Amino acid sequence: VTVTIKPRTVDVTWDIAESYTYSVNCQETPKAYILKVDGNWAEINVVEADGKVFKDAGVYTFEASLTDDLTTNYVLGNNIISENISISKASINLTSSKWNYTNAFTYTGLAQTVAVTGVTLPSDVKIDYQNNSKVNAGTYQASAELNYESNNYDVVGSLPADLTWTINPKAATVIWTDADDR
């Protein structure tokens, strides 16, 4: 008499967040489990099917498979052994952005700088400036441009328009101490 014990067919249970939004760091990989005959849950392998890093906005396909120690006694059933999971774009809000310039500077011999304020940017987003820092007296045209990955961010609002700003000459005072020095 030959007795054959077949592996038990089990279903995959996924542990997936309700939603994912892009962040600078990688997202946590979803987890999957099976319920063993002893009533305990066992975590199983989960991999991204295309080998992509689960970070940027987009759609990812994850596949579940049994770990080596479970393949002898279990097989996966016909339920969902793969999941499509989306990471949505993050938002950059520029509606309160403005230049920090209100009045003309006076020449000091040091650099005078204007910049955009009123916005908090993620660490992978920068503002690139043109003509926003000068030393000498004069009138300048500063501009600001947002440097970001458009596939990961939606932008609400815009940076302020180009700014005309001024460094006035420093007034010189001459003091005559002796009539002969004139």
C-alpha positions in Angstrom: 0.0 0.0 0.0 1.4 3.4 -1.0 0.1 6.4 0.9 0.6 9.8 -0.8 0.1 13.0 1.1 -0.6 15.8 -1.3 0.4 19.4 -0.4 -2.5 21.5 1.0 -3.8 24.2 -1.3 -3.8 27.6 0.3 -4.9 31.1 -0.7 -2.8 34.2 -0.6 -3.8 37.0 1.8 -2.3 40.4 0.9 -1.3 43.1 3.3 -1.4 46.3 1.2 -1.7 49.9 2.2 -4.9 51.6 1.1 -2.9 54.1 -1.0 0.7 55.0 -1.8 1.9 58.5 -2.7 5.4 59.2 -4.0 8.0 60.2 -1.5 11.8 60.5 -1.8 12.3 57.2 -0.1 11.3 53.8 -1.4 7.9 52.5 -0.4 7.6 49.4 1.9 7.1 46.3 -0.3 3.6 44.8 0.2 3.5 41.6 2.2 1.6 38.4 1.5 0.6 35.5 3.9 -0.9 32.0 3.9 -2.8 30.4 6.7 -1.0 27.2 7.7 -2.8 24.0 9.0 -1.7 24.8 12.6 -3.7 28.1 12.4 -0.6 30.4 12.2 0.0 32.8 9.4 3.3 32.4 7.4 4.7 35.3 5.4 5.6 34.3 1.8 7.8 35.8 -0.9 6.7 38.9 -2.7 8.7 40.4 -5.6 8.0 43.1 -8.1 7.4 41.2 -11.4 9.4 43.6 -13.6 12.3 44.1 -11.1 11.4 47.8 -10.6 12.2 49.6 -7.3 8.9 50.4 -5.6 9.5 54.2 -5.4 8.4 56.4 -8.3 4.8 57.2 -9.2 3.4 54.5 -11.5 1.9 51.0 -11.5 3.8 48.0 -10.1 2.9 44.3 -10.3 3.8 42.2 -7.3 3.8 38.4 -7.3 3.6 36.1 -4.4 5.3 32.7 -4.1 5.9 30.2 -1.3 9.1 30.3 0.6 11.3 27.1 0.2 10.3 25.8 3.6 6.6 25.8 2.7 6.7 24.3 -0.8 6.7 20.7 0.4 3.5 20.9 2.3 1.6 23.7 0.5 0.6 24.9 -3.0 -0.9 28.2 -3.8 -4.6 28.1 -4.9 -6.2 30.0 -7.8 -6.9 33.2 -5.9 -4.9 36.3 -6.5 -1.2 35.5 -6.5 -0.3 38.9 -8.1 -1.4 42.4 -7.3 -1.2 45.6 -9.3 -0.4 48.5 -7.0 -0.1 52.2 -7.9 1.9 55.0 -6.4 0.3 58.3 -7.1 2.1 61.5 -7.7 2.9 63.8 -4.7 1.8 67.4 -4.8 3.9 70.6 -4.7 1.9 73.6 -3.6 3.3 76.9 -4.9 0.2 79.0 -4.4 1.8 81.0 -1.5 5.2 81.5 -3.1 6.6 85.0 -3.4 9.8 86.9 -3.6 11.4 88.0 -0.3 12.2 91.4 -1.8 10.3 94.5 -0.6 12.7 97.4 -0.8 15.9 98.3 -2.7 19.1 97.2 -1.0 22.0 99.6 -0.4 25.5 98.7 -1.6 27.6 97.1 1.2 30.4 95.4 -0.8 28.8 92.0 0.0 26.4 89.9 -2.0 22.7 90.9 -1.8 20.3 88.0 -2.6 16.6 87.7 -3.4 14.8 84.3 -3.1 11.4 82.7 -3.3 9.7 82.1 0.1 6.4 80.7 1.2 6.9 77.2 0.0 8.3 74.0 1.6 9.9 71.7 -1.0 10.7 68.0 -0.7 14.5 67.2 -0.6 14.5 66.1 -4.3 13.0 69.4 -5.5 15.0 72.6 -5.9 14.5 76.1 -7.1 17.1 77.2 -9.7 17.7 81.0 -9.8 19.1 83.4 -12.4 20.5 86.8 -11.3 19.2 86.6 -7.8 22.6 87.4 -6.0 24.7 90.4 -6.9 27.3 92.6 -5.2 27.4 95.9 -7.2 24.9 98.7 -7.3 22.4 98.3 -10.2 19.1 97.0 -11.3 18.7 93.3 -12.0 16.1 90.8 -13.3 15.9 87.7 -11.2 14.1 84.5 -12.3 13.2 81.3 -10.5 12.5 77.9 -12.1 11.3 74.7 -10.3 13.6 71.7 -10.8 11.6 68.5 -10.2 10.7 65.1 -11.7 7.3 65.7 -13.4 6.6 62.0 -13.4 6.5 62.1 -9.5 4.9 65.4 -8.8 1.8 67.5 -9.7 2.4 71.2 -9.2 -0.3 73.4 -7.8 0.1 77.1 -8.6 3.4 78.5 -9.9 6.5 80.3 -8.8 6.3 84.1 -8.9 7.0 86.0 -12.1 10.5 87.4 -12.8 11.5 90.1 -10.3 13.2 93.5 -11.1 15.3 94.3 -8.0 17.8 97.0 -7.2 21.0 97.6 -5.2 21.4 101.4 -4.7 24.8 103.0 -4.5 26.0 103.9 -1.1 26.0 107.6 -0.4 29.5 108.9 0.2 30.0 111.6 2.8 33.0 113.9 2.5 34.1 115.8 5.6 36.5 118.7 5.2 38.5 119.4 8.3 40.7 122.1 7.1 40.1 124.8 4.5 43.6 124.2 3.0 42.6 120.5 2.2 40.1 121.6 -0.3 
